[in-house]
Amino acid sequence: MKLHFFLALFFLLNTDKIFGQEINKKTFHYGFGLEYYVTGSGHGGFYSGYLSMSKGKSAFSLGPVVQKRSLKFGGARLGFTYKIAGLDDEDKSLNTGRVGLKFFSYLQYVDLLPLSYSAENSETTVHVNSQMDWNGIKLSTLEGGAGIEIHIRIAKAITWKNYVGLAGFYHFNYVSGMYNDRSGPAIIFGTGINIPRLKM
């Protein structure tokens, strides 16, 4: 899995070289960011650092994810955003507008991570007579979703983003009889710092 992540990262950073003259490198901007978010998949909160590549109103991002509970690097997240209104990341002065609105979507996979404390407590409460060690349950999960981001420029090249959206999840190695569902809808919300353009 780690190999697949690094191959995807290599592809993201070398898109212009891979497609040759079909892409004008000057039209692309590279950036990075840090974020924290919570989903309803049963794993709780995640930290993520990512690299991004943008052109015009669109941007793609890719980065590893770390579960808040275990502090374990457990997967990767691929994201896409599209500017609806406000901040102009293409402006060379990086000083146009103070607030921006973006559509976002994402796809995330995590491998063998424990349940969040709240999800574990719910299993323990429901299965009060069970001998199952819910603390030892580790699930591999695919999830994806979409929603709205609000960006507030807090410095010349830095924005603070907050977002909320709807998502869906699926546990591949679900344990039969669990109180938490194998798949279903969820809400995602998060916050983070984004630097859309680096000098290259």
C-alpha positions, 0 to 999 in steps of 0.5 A: 500500500505504501508503494502505491501511495508513493507512486501516486505522489510521484505521478502528481508531482510529475504530471507535466513531465509525463504528458510532455508538451501537452501541459504548460508547466507555467499554468500549474501551481504546487502547494501543500496543507495540513488538516484535521477532520472527523468522519462517521466511519467509526475510526474517529478523527484524522490528521493529514498533510498533503501536496496539491496541484492546481490550475485555474479553479481546480485543484487536486491533492494527495497525502497520508492520513494519521488516525488521532486515536492510534497516531498511526499512519494508516492510509491515504487521501485523494482530494479535489476542489473547485472554486465557486466564488471568492479567493483567487489563487491564480492572482500573482499577488495572492492578495485578492479577496478575503473569503472564498467558497469551494466545492470539495470531494475526496476518496480515502482508504485506511488499512487496519485501524482501530475503532474510535473511542466512542465507537468502541464504547458503543460496542462494549455497551451493546455487547455487555456480555460478550468476550470480544476485545473491541479494543483489538478490532482493526478495520480496513475502510474505504470512504468518500464524500463531497461538500463545501469549504470556506477559505479565509485568507489569514496571511498573504499566501495562507488560508484557513479552511473549514468544511462540512460534507456528506460521505459514505463508507465501507468496511472490508473486514467487518466483524459480523454482529457489530453494532456499528454498520458495515457501510452507510452514510456519514457526515465529515467536517474538518479544519486546516491550513492551506498554502495553494502556491509555492514558489518554484 
